[in-house]
Every structure is written in C-alpha cells, then in structure tokens.
Amino acid sequence: MLQRPQEQRKGFRRPTRRAAEVSFGEGEPAVRCVIWDMSDGGARLAVARPLADLPPTFTLVLPNDAKHRKCQVVWTDKRYVGVKFI
C-alpha cells in the first residue's frame, strides 16, 4: 500500500462529497465511490472496494456530467485513495 505523502498538490482541492463510479475496463463491473475533494489535477476518493485490490490506473466516471477522467493511484490509506488525473 502506498502511504499518503506530504502535501505536494499544486492546485487547491475543493471539498466535493459527490457520488461517482470507478471503471476498471471491459468486462469488469464499475464500482461506486464518493469523491471527497477534487482539484484540477486529482482527487481523494472513498471506493466501495478493498483498496488493496485497486489497479494502478482506472477511469473515474462522473455520472451527471458524463465526464470520464483517467486516474493514477498516488497514495492510499485505510479509508481513501488519492489519484492524479492523467
């Protein structure tokens, strides 16, 4: 598990508390998540899946906006996963 690093974000992260989904690709069902906060470069997510099972990259789907953001896992802790948008 990648530990949460010291603060290195370049942009301001806005509190969000927004429902979304994590897509892992063809043939695998999407998993629900909550975006706790988000900046232009990344987000902090609570994912309804064991964090140890997350692949290093996945797609974040924002249902109401029909937006998809490719993500790379930067850190995880017991409750959240931090991603950067790639």
N, C-alpha and C positions, 0 to 999 in steps of 0.2 A: 504494500500500500504506500502510495506517495504521500508524504506528510505535507501539511499546509505550510508553504514557505512564508518568509517575511513578506510584508506588503511590498509588491512590485508593480502594481497596476498603474497604468499611465492615465487612465480616464476615471472620472467619477462614477461610482457604481450606485445606481438608483434602486431603492427598495421597490419590489415589484409584487410579490405574492401572487403569481399568475400560473394557472394550470397550463400544462403543455404535454407533449409526448416526446419520448426518445425513440428514434427508429434505428435499428441495427442493420437493416438491409433486407434484401429479398428473402422471403420465406420465414422470417422471424417476426413474431408479433411486436408491435410497438408497446412501450411501457410508459405508464403515466408518471409525470413528475410535476414538481412545483418549482418555478423559478423564484428564488428568494430575493435575489437582486441581480441587476444586469448593467453592464456598461457597453460602450461601443465595441470593446474588444473581447468581452467574455461574460460569464455568468456564474452564479452559485446556485446549484440545483439540489433538491431533495428528490431522489429517484426511488420509485417503488420496486426496487430490485437490489439484491445484495451488492454493495459497492465493489466487492472483490470480483464480481462477475462481469463488471463493465469492460468492454473492449477499449483500447486506447483512443479510438475515434468513433464517432457516431453522428447522427443528424438530429438536431433539436427542431421539433415541429411546433409552431405556434398556430393552433387551430383557427382562431378567429381572424388572424392576419394572412393565413395561407403562406406564411414565410417559413423557409427552411434554412437553418444555419448549421453548417458543418462544424463540429466541435472536436477539440483535442483535450483529453484529460490532463490537467496540470497538477492537481492535488486532490486528495480525498482525506476525510477524517471519519469519525464514527457515524456522522449524520449527513454530511454534504459531500458534493463533488464540485470542484472548481474547474471550469473549462475556459479555453480561449477559442475564439472563432477563427477558423482557418479558411 
